[in-house]
Amino acid sequence: MGYTIGVDVGGTFTDVVVRDTSGAISVAKCLSTHYDPIAGIVTGVTRALGGRDPAQVTRVVHATTLATNAVLERTGVRVAYVTTQGFRAAIPLGRYARVEEDRYDLRFTPPPPPVAPGDCFEVVERVSARGEVLTPLDPASVRRAAAEIAARGIGSAAVCLLHAYANPAHERQVAAILRERIPDVVTSSEIWPEIREYERATTTIMSAYIGPLMASYLTRLRERLADVGIRAPVHVMESGGGVVSAERAARRAVATIESGPAAGVLAAASLAASAGFADAISFDMGGTTAKACVVRGGRPEITHEFHVGGKGSFGGRRAGTGVPVKTPAIDLAEVGAGGGSVAWLDPAGALRVGPRSAGSSPGPACYCLGGSEPTVTDANLVLGYLSSASIPLSPALADKALDRLAGPLGVTREEAAYAVHSIVSASMASAVHVVTVQRGIDPRGFALVAFGGAGPMHAARVAERFGISTVVVPPYCGVASAAGLLAGELCADRVLSRLDAPDPAALLAGLASDAAADLGVSLSAPEVRVLRSVDVRFKGQSHDLTVEWTPDRGELESRFFLRYARVYGIEQRGEIELVSYRVRVTTPAGRPEPTPGIGRSDAPQPASGPPQPRASGTPRPTPPDAPQAAPEPGLSGVPRPGPEPRPPAPATRRAYFPECGGYAEVPVHTRDTLTGELRGPAVVEDAESTIVVPPGWTATLAPDLAVHLTRSGGGR
């Protein structure tokens, strides 16, 4: 029997899902080890495998925040930028849009550019937008730049020459000369040969900035997995939801910046489709951040440009709020709101929550790992939404942490806790607002698919703010992103800008052939799919929209006009022009049949351990230095012998609901005991999360073991 493994490293927890060829899965959840993320991965993989033979693992799929963290924390390698003579100032000048807290700051200082002005170099050459050579390349100017870069000790260079998308010959010559003295050199024509000079340059720079880190990380990951007997290929989730080999991920590291969130959206889309919801909103709340994305017709929205490293809860498309990256990415909005988000009082005495998180170290106060500041998890424990009956969180430490807020605010502990709960729900609702209302989408007809360790506790309250009447919580919701990795297909994207190319069909065919070569597949294979699209704009306009390709010019115009009206809210007709051509080639990555979506299987557990017991509340994390041989119960889908059996979950528990006037005794169920309709207020507990059913909501268990929450008076 073979096994595939999905690994998602988050800000607080590292999640692992193991699936066998029958579709049965087991999970593990352990604290992320920020000092060495691979240590947490190895711990989680070992626990999830239990006594199974690691040599039988056939594939490991990984979602990583390495690229994101390197950009946010500015910990990438030093990069030299090489461009056409006369254009070296484009990157230092840059762009920036002030967000709310900066808008009226008279002493505002813009963020530093991605490359220091002194590390920007020019070479003598010039190519026109049509690809004609206007000024031949001067190799001597390249050698002078290479000598200066090497003298400064810079080991990574990004080459972006003017209009290299139209003619990459000069870039290739420059790269060849630079590689004689510089170890890592990337060019815009190999990373993403698309129109718009500044965005193409920043995309190339970001790849050079994080590429060496990614290559080193993936090499070490494969070595550490081999040490525990896993020698299977390692694949990495890209921002657009496709899966690529570790080698390709290292070469195009910029494509992995939104790796982790993409996996969660795929899981949500899969579940929504299987539950009969064509339109859904993916809502993922973990320990550090919350993400929202729109899924239409079973497919998530894709953007071809997003911004990283900026401020504000505007989603990836707000220009100027970070460094622009032109590569396909699932279009989502993200806010700094999670279970570990710290609640604090600003100088005016107002209560704030996040964006700073307690993370995995020291973690929330109730984790007993040294944290003392009040967090969202502490507030939820005080409110009774979490339980320490069988997973020993510390209510006393949570009470003490919330008292630090209640005293200065002049309110009771439970009122302070509910204020924290409400504020973080409002913060997460802003992410949903960005991807729906702000883009002209009425969310009331959508189902909210909630997952992540903290998502199901807040999902109903977030849905209420938008009039959404259905919330779907998948099985194993706490590790849904890791499960979503196993649903990803092997994929290769290609793009090329050509203003009104004379033969678009031939150009697209060439891109498809190149993408298929990246995957090592034949385009004629029945399992291979080719998606073709083009960027279209009205003649004379600057910006374009992506529409599905058709050789019928009239039909292509109709698709563009419809897309234009949908995006901008007005109908317009006129002459169009084609700007860029896009191809995505995908092939299945060996998914077993039948596959139970992202749900759990009732297949027997391996003989190496007892059947997995159900758990209450949020899993108690294990300290990073805890021995692997005795994980805490609830952290592994295949527990090892040793832990004491858990006591049964209580039939009722005191939980705080303002509609009930405060605390009330509410029924507590697991998915195993949930039958018929469960009317709120109530709690449904999982091994990885807890579902809160507020008053006015009803919970039912679907055949696929997803919990559906329905608001009274509402329907699908």
Buried (B, 14 or more C-beta within 10 A) or exposed (E): EBBBBBBBBBBBBBBBBBBBBBBBBBBBBBBBBBEEBBBBBBBBBBBBBBEBEBEBBBBBBBBBBBBBBBBBEEEBBBBBBBBBBEBBEBBBEBBBBBBEEBEEEEEEEEEEBBBBEEBBBBBBBBBEEEBEEEEEBEBEBBBBBBEBBBEEEBBBBBBBBBBBBBBBBBBEBBBEBBEEBBEBBBBBBBBBBBBBBBBBBBBBBBBBBBBBBBBEBBEEBBEBBEEEEBEBBBBBBBBBBBBBBBEBBBBBBBBBBBBBBBBBBBBBBBBBBBBEBBBBBBBBBBBBBBBBBBBEEBEBBBBBBBBBBBBBBBBBBBBBBBBBBBBBBBBBBBBBBBBBBBBBEEEEEEBBBBBBBBBBBBBBBBBBBEBEBBBBBBBBBBBBBBBBBBBEBBBEBBBBBBBBBBEEBEBEBBBBBBBBBBBBBBBBBBBBBBBBEBBEBEBEBBBBBBBBBBBBBBBBBBBBBBEBBBBBBBBBBBBBBBBBBBBBBBBBBBBBBBEEBEEBEEBBBBBBBBBBEBBEBEBEEEEBBBBBBBBBBBEEEEEBBBBEBBEEEEEBBEBBBEBBEEEEEEEEEEEBBBBBBBBBBBBEBEBBEEBBBBBBBEEEBBEEBEEBBBBBBBBBBBBBEBEBEEBBBBBBBBBBEEBEEBEEBBEEBEBBBEEBEBBBBBBBBBBEBBEEEBBBBBBBBBBBBBBBBBBBBBBBBBEBBBBBBBBEEBEE
